[in-house]
Amino acid sequence: MRVLFVVLLAAFAMPTRAQINTEQLRKRNQEGLHLQLDAGGGYAAGNTDFLQLSLGARLDATKGRESGFALARYTLAEANGDTDVSNMFAHVRYNSKLTPLVVGEVFAQAERNAQQLLEHRYLFGGGVRLEFVETEAVGVALGTTPMLEFEQLAPEAMEDPTQAFRWSNYLALRVDVSDTAEAFSVVYAQPRLEAISDYRIFSESRLDLKVSEYLKVRLRGLVRYDSQPPLGVEETDVTILTGFVFNSQGS
């Protein structure tokens, strides 16, 4: 298997930061608007072996106990010389801090993933997030959210559209390793309520290295497992990415 090392230099001209991970390095005292842009690349092993480039944007808004964010991501991949694997993702979420420990959450999400034969998937859910530790240096949180899923696979999967109820659970850990390094890890488990043997597991770990007040280098590793993938799609995907992150509020 090829191992590709990618250095991607990106310029952004507009003032515009899954199952996809939507957690981030949450910190206190970030009132107002917070914009984050990222660009990266790397290699993936699993259903396809390819060169992958990714662009993302995230906007957070916080006022007192209320907060929310919207994010979008587009990924383009070259597989065996053909640039035909593209993934798109969008997510919006509203949070309300009910007590020092409990945060209420509601969200909506849309996703397309060509390499998993996913034509589109829509998710709607709401639940709670328990913030056991939330300081500038360390964060530990556990979330649980029932959600409704609408899914349509690509024609080659030869499957009808489906609707399902899933129970999404996650554990997130954040640590400031030093003044210039931040580590983060999250694991999601999402069983289908009417058929527990149908479940998905997603994990992301990343390390942010500070280059300047507004710019970081990000190293990301992702693992995705689907117990009942579409016909012709492997159960496990592994992705490694390297890229840059721009923060409007600095770090």
Phi and psi restraints in degrees (value plus and minus 20) as a CYANA .aco file:
   2 ARG   PHI     -92.6   -52.6
   2 ARG   PSI     121.4   161.4
   3 VAL   PHI    -134.0   -94.0
   3 VAL   PSI      97.8   137.8
   4 LEU   PHI    -128.9   -88.9
   4 LEU   PSI     108.0   148.0
   5 PHE   PHI    -126.0   -86.0
   5 PHE   PSI     101.3   141.3
   6 VAL   PHI    -140.0  -100.0
   6 VAL   PSI     110.5   150.5
   7 VAL   PHI    -135.7   -95.7
   7 VAL   PSI      95.1   135.1
   8 LEU   PHI    -131.9   -91.9
   8 LEU   PSI      98.4   138.4
   9 LEU   PHI    -117.7   -77.7
   9 LEU   PSI     104.9   144.9
  10 ALA   PHI    -145.0  -105.0
  10 ALA   PSI     122.2   162.2
  11 ALA   PHI    -140.6  -100.6
  11 ALA   PSI     113.4   153.4
  12 PHE   PHI    -136.4   -96.4
  12 PHE   PSI     101.3   141.3
  13 ALA   PHI    -114.5   -74.5
  13 ALA   PSI     -32.4     7.6
  14 MET   PHI    -130.5   -90.5
  14 MET   PSI     123.1   163.1
  15 PRO   PHI     -96.0   -56.0
  15 PRO   PSI      43.3    83.3
  20 ILE   PHI    -154.4  -114.4
  20 ILE   PSI     125.0   165.0
  21 ASN   PHI     -93.7   -53.7
  21 ASN   PSI     109.0   149.0
  22 THR   PHI    -137.5   -97.5
  22 THR   PSI     -15.9    24.1
  23 GLU   PHI     -95.3   -55.3
  23 GLU   PSI     135.8   175.8
  24 GLN   PHI    -166.8  -126.8
  24 GLN   PSI    -199.9  -159.9
  25 LEU   PHI     -95.8   -55.8
  25 LEU   PSI      64.3   104.3
  26 ARG   PHI     -95.2   -55.2
  26 ARG   PSI     113.6   153.6
  27 LYS   PHI    -153.1  -113.1
  27 LYS   PSI     138.3   178.3
  28 ARG   PHI     -95.4   -55.4
  28 ARG   PSI     145.5   185.5
  29 ASN   PHI      42.0    82.0
  29 ASN   PSI      16.4    56.4
  30 GLN   PHI    -132.4   -92.4
  30 GLN   PSI      40.4    80.4
  31 GLU   PHI     -85.9   -45.9
  31 GLU   PSI     133.4   173.4
  32 GLY   PHI      69.0   109.0
  32 GLY   PSI    -174.9  -134.9
  33 LEU   PHI    -115.5   -75.5
  33 LEU   PSI     123.3   163.3
  34 HIS   PHI    -157.5  -117.5
  34 HIS   PSI      96.8   136.8
  35 LEU   PHI    -127.0   -87.0
  35 LEU   PSI     115.7   155.7
  36 GLN   PHI    -154.3  -114.3
  36 GLN   PSI     112.0   152.0
  37 LEU   PHI    -139.9   -99.9
  37 LEU   PSI     124.1   164.1
  38 ASP   PHI    -163.9  -123.9
  38 ASP   PSI     132.1   172.1
  39 ALA   PHI    -164.2  -124.2
  39 ALA   PSI     120.4   160.4
  40 GLY   PHI    -182.3  -142.3
  40 GLY   PSI     157.5   197.5
  41 GLY   PHI    -178.5  -138.5
  41 GLY   PSI     150.8   190.8
  42 GLY   PHI     150.3   190.3
  42 GLY   PSI    -173.7  -133.7
  43 TYR   PHI    -151.4  -111.4
  43 TYR   PSI     137.2   177.2
  44 ALA   PHI    -151.5  -111.5
  44 ALA   PSI     128.4   168.4
  45 ALA   PHI    -149.7  -109.7
  45 ALA   PSI     114.5   154.5
  46 GLY   PHI     130.2   170.2
  46 GLY   PSI    -136.2   -96.2
  47 ASN   PHI     -86.7   -46.7
  47 ASN   PSI     -48.7    -8.7
  48 THR   PHI    -164.0  -124.0
  48 THR   PSI     130.3   170.3
  49 ASP   PHI    -128.7   -88.7
  49 ASP   PSI      96.8   136.8
  50 PHE   PHI    -177.1  -137.1
  50 PHE   PSI     144.9   184.9
  51 LEU   PHI    -103.9   -63.9
  51 LEU   PSI     110.7   150.7
  52 GLN   PHI    -147.5  -107.5
  52 GLN   PSI     113.9   153.9
  53 LEU   PHI    -141.9  -101.9
  53 LEU   PSI     119.9   159.9
  54 SER   PHI    -158.2  -118.2
  54 SER   PSI     117.8   157.8
  55 LEU   PHI    -145.2  -105.2
  55 LEU   PSI     117.5   157.5
  56 GLY   PHI    -164.3  -124.3
  56 GLY   PSI     136.0   176.0
  57 ALA   PHI    -162.1  -122.1
  57 ALA   PSI     121.7   161.7
  58 ARG   PHI    -161.5  -121.5
  58 ARG   PSI     113.4   153.4
  59 LEU   PHI    -142.4  -102.4
  59 LEU   PSI     100.3   140.3
  60 ASP   PHI    -127.7   -87.7
  60 ASP   PSI     124.2   164.2
  61 ALA   PHI    -152.2  -112.2
  61 ALA   PSI     109.7   149.7
  62 THR   PHI    -154.9  -114.9
  62 THR   PSI     113.3   153.3
  63 LYS   PHI    -167.3  -127.3
  63 LYS   PSI      89.3   129.3
  64 GLY   PHI      41.0    81.0
  64 GLY   PSI    -145.6  -105.6
  65 ARG   PHI    -104.7   -64.7
  65 ARG   PSI     -28.6    11.4
  66 GLU   PHI    -120.4   -80.4
  66 GLU   PSI     121.4   161.4
  67 SER   PHI    -175.1  -135.1
  67 SER   PSI     143.6   183.6
  68 GLY   PHI    -185.6  -145.6
  68 GLY   PSI     146.7   186.7
  69 PHE   PHI    -174.2  -134.2
  69 PHE   PSI     138.9   178.9
  70 ALA   PHI    -152.8  -112.8
  70 ALA   PSI     117.0   157.0
  71 LEU   PHI    -159.9  -119.9
  71 LEU   PSI     134.9   174.9
  72 ALA   PHI    -164.1  -124.1
  72 ALA   PSI     128.2   168.2
  73 ARG   PHI    -165.3  -125.3
  73 ARG   PSI     121.1   161.1
  74 TYR   PHI    -149.3  -109.3
  74 TYR   PSI     110.5   150.5
  75 THR   PHI    -145.6  -105.6
  75 THR   PSI     113.3   153.3
  76 LEU   PHI    -142.2  -102.2
  76 LEU   PSI     116.5   156.5
  77 ALA   PHI    -152.5  -112.5
  77 ALA   PSI     127.0   167.0
  78 GLU   PHI    -130.1   -90.1
  78 GLU   PSI      96.4   136.4
  79 ALA   PHI    -138.1   -98.1
  79 ALA   PSI      99.5   139.5
  80 ASN   PHI      33.6    73.6
  80 ASN   PSI      18.8    58.8
  81 GLY   PHI      65.1   105.1
  81 GLY   PSI     -25.7    14.3
  82 ASP   PHI    -128.4   -88.4
  82 ASP   PSI     103.6   143.6
  83 THR   PHI    -110.5   -70.5
  83 THR   PSI      61.0   101.0
  84 ASP   PHI    -156.9  -116.9
  84 ASP   PSI      -9.9    30.1
  85 VAL   PHI    -128.7   -88.7
  85 VAL   PSI      91.3   131.3
  86 SER   PHI    -152.3  -112.3
  86 SER   PSI     119.6   159.6
  87 ASN   PHI    -144.4  -104.4
  87 ASN   PSI     118.9   158.9
  88 MET   PHI    -150.4  -110.4
  88 MET   PSI     126.5   166.5
  89 PHE   PHI    -171.8  -131.8
  89 PHE   PSI     117.5   157.5
  90 ALA   PHI    -161.9  -121.9
  90 ALA   PSI     123.3   163.3
  91 HIS   PHI    -169.5  -129.5
  91 HIS   PSI     115.8   155.8
  92 VAL   PHI    -148.0  -108.0
  92 VAL   PSI     123.0   163.0
  93 ARG   PHI    -167.8  -127.8
  93 ARG   PSI     122.5   162.5
  94 TYR   PHI    -140.7  -100.7
  94 TYR   PSI     112.7   152.7
  95 ASN   PHI    -142.6  -102.6
  95 ASN   PSI     123.9   163.9
  96 SER   PHI    -155.5  -115.5
  96 SER   PSI     101.9   141.9
  97 LYS   PHI     -99.2   -59.2
  97 LYS   PSI      87.4   127.4
  98 LEU   PHI    -102.3   -62.3
  98 LEU   PSI     -60.1   -20.1
  99 THR   PHI    -162.9  -122.9
  99 THR   PSI     153.2   193.2
 100 PRO   PHI     -77.3   -37.3
 100 PRO   PSI     -42.8    -2.8
 101 LEU   PHI    -120.4   -80.4
 101 LEU   PSI     -56.6   -16.6
 102 VAL   PHI    -126.1   -86.1
 102 VAL   PSI     111.1   151.1
 103 VAL   PHI    -142.2  -102.2
 103 VAL   PSI     107.4   147.4
 104 GLY   PHI    -103.8   -63.8
 104 GLY   PSI     123.8   163.8
 105 GLU   PHI    -156.8  -116.8
 105 GLU   PSI     119.8   159.8
 106 VAL   PHI    -154.8  -114.8
 106 VAL   PSI     127.4   167.4
 107 PHE   PHI    -173.4  -133.4
 107 PHE   PSI     143.0   183.0
 108 ALA   PHI    -159.2  -119.2
 108 ALA   PSI     126.7   166.7
 109 GLN   PHI    -167.9  -127.9
 109 GLN   PSI     124.3   164.3
 110 ALA   PHI    -151.8  -111.8
 110 ALA   PSI     121.9   161.9
 111 GLU   PHI    -168.8  -128.8
 111 GLU   PSI     125.9   165.9
 112 ARG   PHI    -152.7  -112.7
 112 ARG   PSI     114.7   154.7
 113 ASN   PHI    -162.7  -122.7
 113 ASN   PSI      80.6   120.6
 114 ALA   PHI     -85.4   -45.4
 114 ALA   PSI     -57.5   -17.5
 115 GLN   PHI     -90.0   -50.0
 115 GLN   PSI     -39.9     0.1
 116 GLN   PHI    -122.7   -82.7
 116 GLN   PSI      -6.5    33.5
 117 LEU   PHI      38.6    78.6
 117 LEU   PSI      10.5    50.5
 118 LEU   PHI    -115.8   -75.8
 118 LEU   PSI      87.6   127.6
 119 GLU   PHI     -89.2   -49.2
 119 GLU   PSI     -67.8   -27.8
 120 HIS   PHI    -184.2  -144.2
 120 HIS   PSI     132.4   172.4
 121 ARG   PHI    -161.0  -121.0
 121 ARG   PSI     110.0   150.0
 122 TYR   PHI    -138.8   -98.8
 122 TYR   PSI     112.9   152.9
 123 LEU   PHI    -144.6  -104.6
 123 LEU   PSI     120.9   160.9
 124 PHE   PHI    -158.3  -118.3
 124 PHE   PSI     108.5   148.5
 125 GLY   PHI    -180.0  -140.0
 125 GLY   PSI     151.9   191.9
 126 GLY   PHI    -179.5  -139.5
 126 GLY   PSI     126.1   166.1
 127 GLY   PHI    -193.0  -153.0
 127 GLY   PSI    -169.8  -129.8
 128 VAL   PHI    -150.6  -110.6
 128 VAL   PSI     133.9   173.9
 129 ARG   PHI    -144.1  -104.1
 129 ARG   PSI     106.9   146.9
 130 LEU   PHI    -122.5   -82.5
 130 LEU   PSI      93.8   133.8
 131 GLU   PHI    -117.1   -77.1
 131 GLU   PSI      71.0   111.0
 132 PHE   PHI     -88.0   -48.0
 132 PHE   PSI     -59.4   -19.4
 133 VAL   PHI    -156.2  -116.2
 133 VAL   PSI     110.5   150.5
 134 GLU   PHI    -169.0  -129.0
 134 GLU   PSI      68.4   108.4
 135 THR   PHI    -145.1  -105.1
 135 THR   PSI     158.9   198.9
 136 GLU   PHI     -84.2   -44.2
 136 GLU   PSI     -50.3   -10.3
 137 ALA   PHI    -116.9   -76.9
 137 ALA   PSI     -49.6    -9.6
 138 VAL   PHI    -160.8  -120.8
 138 VAL   PSI     122.7   162.7
 139 GLY   PHI    -160.0  -120.0
 139 GLY   PSI     113.0   153.0
 140 VAL   PHI    -154.0  -114.0
 140 VAL   PSI     103.7   143.7
 141 ALA   PHI    -161.8  -121.8
 141 ALA   PSI     128.8   168.8
 142 LEU   PHI    -147.2  -107.2
 142 LEU   PSI     108.7   148.7
 143 GLY   PHI    -142.0  -102.0
 143 GLY   PSI     127.1   167.1
 144 THR   PHI    -161.9  -121.9
 144 THR   PSI     109.8   149.8
 145 THR   PHI    -168.1  -128.1
 145 THR   PSI      93.8   133.8
 146 PRO   PHI     -87.2   -47.2
 146 PRO   PSI     123.8   163.8
 147 MET   PHI    -168.6  -128.6
 147 MET   PSI     132.9   172.9
 148 LEU   PHI    -122.4   -82.4
 148 LEU   PSI     112.0   152.0
 149 GLU   PHI    -140.7  -100.7
 149 GLU   PSI     109.6   149.6
 150 PHE   PHI    -135.5   -95.5
 150 PHE   PSI     108.4   148.4
 151 GLU   PHI    -158.1  -118.1
 151 GLU   PSI     115.9   155.9
 152 GLN   PHI    -148.6  -108.6
 152 GLN   PSI     100.7   140.7
 153 LEU   PHI    -108.0   -68.0
 153 LEU   PSI     144.1   184.1
 154 ALA   PHI     -84.5   -44.5
 154 ALA   PSI     135.2   175.2
 155 PRO   PHI     -74.2   -34.2
 155 PRO   PSI     -55.4   -15.4
 156 GLU   PHI     -86.9   -46.9
 156 GLU   PSI     -37.0     3.0
 157 ALA   PHI     -95.5   -55.5
 157 ALA   PSI     -40.1    -0.1
 158 MET   PHI      34.3    74.3
 158 MET   PSI      26.9    66.9
 159 GLU   PHI    -150.2  -110.2
 159 GLU   PSI     126.8   166.8
 160 ASP   PHI     -95.9   -55.9
 160 ASP   PSI     139.7   179.7
 161 PRO   PHI     -78.7   -38.7
 161 PRO   PSI     127.4   167.4
 162 THR   PHI    -147.2  -107.2
 162 THR   PSI     134.8   174.8
 163 GLN   PHI    -150.3  -110.3
 163 GLN   PSI     112.8   152.8
 164 ALA   PHI    -168.4  -128.4
 164 ALA   PSI     135.2   175.2
 165 PHE   PHI    -122.8   -82.8
 165 PHE   PSI     107.1   147.1
 166 ARG   PHI    -142.2  -102.2
 166 ARG   PSI     139.3   179.3
 167 TRP   PHI    -135.7   -95.7
 167 TRP   PSI      85.5   125.5
 168 SER   PHI    -112.1   -72.1
 168 SER   PSI     106.9   146.9
 169 ASN   PHI    -150.9  -110.9
 169 ASN   PSI     119.9   159.9
 170 TYR   PHI    -163.8  -123.8
 170 TYR   PSI     132.9   172.9
 171 LEU   PHI    -145.1  -105.1
 171 LEU   PSI     104.5   144.5
 172 ALA   PHI    -142.0  -102.0
 172 ALA   PSI     121.1   161.1
 173 LEU   PHI    -154.4  -114.4
 173 LEU   PSI     111.2   151.2
 174 ARG   PHI    -149.6  -109.6
 174 ARG   PSI     116.4   156.4
 175 VAL   PHI    -161.8  -121.8
 175 VAL   PSI     111.4   151.4
 176 ASP   PHI    -102.6   -62.6
 176 ASP   PSI      85.1   125.1
 177 VAL   PHI     -89.0   -49.0
 177 VAL   PSI     -59.6   -19.6
 178 SER   PHI    -176.2  -136.2
 178 SER   PSI    -192.8  -152.8
 179 ASP   PHI     -86.7   -46.7
 179 ASP   PSI     -38.9     1.1
 180 THR   PHI    -141.3  -101.3
 180 THR   PSI     -12.0    28.0
 181 ALA   PHI    -160.6  -120.6
 181 ALA   PSI     113.3   153.3
 182 GLU   PHI    -146.4  -106.4
 182 GLU   PSI     113.6   153.6
 183 ALA   PHI    -134.4   -94.4
 183 ALA   PSI     125.4   165.4
 184 PHE   PHI    -168.1  -128.1
 184 PHE   PSI     122.7   162.7
 185 SER   PHI    -167.9  -127.9
 185 SER   PSI     122.1   162.1
 186 VAL   PHI    -164.9  -124.9
 186 VAL   PSI     123.3   163.3
 187 VAL   PHI    -147.9  -107.9
 187 VAL   PSI     108.5   148.5
 188 TYR   PHI    -129.0   -89.0
 188 TYR   PSI     122.7   162.7
 189 ALA   PHI    -149.8  -109.8
 189 ALA   PSI     106.5   146.5
 190 GLN   PHI    -152.9  -112.9
 190 GLN   PSI      61.8   101.8
 191 PRO   PHI     -96.4   -56.4
 191 PRO   PSI     132.5   172.5
 192 ARG   PHI    -103.9   -63.9
 192 ARG   PSI     107.0   147.0
 193 LEU   PHI     -84.8   -44.8
 193 LEU   PSI     -57.1   -17.1
 194 GLU   PHI    -106.2   -66.2
 194 GLU   PSI     -22.9    17.1
 195 ALA   PHI    -177.3  -137.3
 195 ALA   PSI      65.8   105.8
 196 ILE   PHI     -79.6   -39.6
 196 ILE   PSI     -46.3    -6.3
 197 SER   PHI     -88.0   -48.0
 197 SER   PSI     -34.7     5.3
 198 ASP   PHI    -114.9   -74.9
 198 ASP   PSI      81.8   121.8
 199 TYR   PHI    -162.9  -122.9
 199 TYR   PSI     140.2   180.2
 200 ARG   PHI    -148.3  -108.3
 200 ARG   PSI     124.4   164.4
 201 ILE   PHI    -148.0  -108.0
 201 ILE   PSI     112.9   152.9
 202 PHE   PHI    -153.9  -113.9
 202 PHE   PSI     114.5   154.5
 203 SER   PHI    -154.2  -114.2
 203 SER   PSI     118.1   158.1
 204 GLU   PHI    -154.0  -114.0
 204 GLU   PSI     115.1   155.1
 205 SER   PHI    -148.0  -108.0
 205 SER   PSI     121.1   161.1
 206 ARG   PHI    -169.8  -129.8
 206 ARG   PSI     137.8   177.8
 207 LEU   PHI    -151.0  -111.0
 207 LEU   PSI     102.2   142.2
 208 ASP   PHI    -123.1   -83.1
 208 ASP   PSI     106.9   146.9
 209 LEU   PHI    -133.6   -93.6
 209 LEU   PSI     100.8   140.8
 210 LYS   PHI     -91.7   -51.7
 210 LYS   PSI     106.3   146.3
 211 VAL   PHI    -119.8   -79.8
 211 VAL   PSI     -63.6   -23.6
 212 SER   PHI    -168.7  -128.7
 212 SER   PSI    -194.4  -154.4
 213 GLU   PHI     -80.1   -40.1
 213 GLU   PSI     -52.8   -12.8
 214 TYR   PHI    -131.6   -91.6
 214 TYR   PSI     -26.2    13.8
 215 LEU   PHI    -146.0  -106.0
 215 LEU   PSI     116.5   156.5
 216 LYS   PHI    -153.0  -113.0
 216 LYS   PSI     134.1   174.1
 217 VAL   PHI    -116.4   -76.4
 217 VAL   PSI     113.5   153.5
 218 ARG   PHI    -139.3   -99.3
 218 ARG   PSI     109.5   149.5
 219 LEU   PHI    -129.4   -89.4
 219 LEU   PSI     105.4   145.4
 220 ARG   PHI    -148.7  -108.7
 220 ARG   PSI     120.0   160.0
 221 GLY   PHI    -148.7  -108.7
 221 GLY   PSI     111.5   151.5
 222 LEU   PHI    -149.9  -109.9
 222 LEU   PSI     120.5   160.5
 223 VAL   PHI    -150.5  -110.5
 223 VAL   PSI     110.1   150.1
 224 ARG   PHI    -146.6  -106.6
 224 ARG   PSI     110.9   150.9
 225 TYR   PHI    -148.3  -108.3
 225 TYR   PSI     113.1   153.1
 226 ASP   PHI    -144.9  -104.9
 226 ASP   PSI      98.1   138.1
 227 SER   PHI     -88.9   -48.9
 227 SER   PSI     -43.7    -3.7
 228 GLN   PHI    -155.6  -115.6
 228 GLN   PSI      51.6    91.6
 229 PRO   PHI     -94.0   -54.0
 229 PRO   PSI     143.8   183.8
 230 PRO   PHI     -81.3   -41.3
 230 PRO   PSI     138.5   178.5
 231 LEU   PHI     -78.3   -38.3
 231 LEU   PSI     108.0   148.0
 232 GLY   PHI      70.4   110.4
 232 GLY   PSI     -20.9    19.1
 233 VAL   PHI    -130.2   -90.2
 233 VAL   PSI     111.6   151.6
 234 GLU   PHI     -91.1   -51.1
 234 GLU   PSI     135.9   175.9
 235 GLU   PHI     -90.5   -50.5
 235 GLU   PSI     -53.7   -13.7
 236 THR   PHI    -140.8  -100.8
 236 THR   PSI     114.7   154.7
 237 ASP   PHI    -141.1  -101.1
 237 ASP   PSI     119.3   159.3
 238 VAL   PHI    -144.6  -104.6
 238 VAL   PSI     112.0   152.0
 239 THR   PHI    -153.8  -113.8
 239 THR   PSI     117.3   157.3
 240 ILE   PHI    -145.7  -105.7
 240 ILE   PSI     108.6   148.6
 241 LEU   PHI    -151.5  -111.5
 241 LEU   PSI     127.9   167.9
 242 THR   PHI    -148.6  -108.6
 242 THR   PSI     115.3   155.3
 243 GLY   PHI    -184.9  -144.9
 243 GLY   PSI    -187.6  -147.6
 244 PHE   PHI    -140.9  -100.9
 244 PHE   PSI     129.6   169.6
 245 VAL   PHI    -150.2  -110.2
 245 VAL   PSI     110.1   150.1
 246 PHE   PHI    -128.3   -88.3
 246 PHE   PSI     108.3   148.3
 247 ASN   PHI    -134.5   -94.5
 247 ASN   PSI     105.1   145.1
 248 SER   PHI     -88.9   -48.9
 248 SER   PSI     -48.6    -8.6
 249 GLN   PHI    -111.7   -71.7
 249 GLN   PSI     -23.7    16.3
 250 GLY   PHI      56.5    96.5
 250 GLY   PSI    -194.6  -154.6
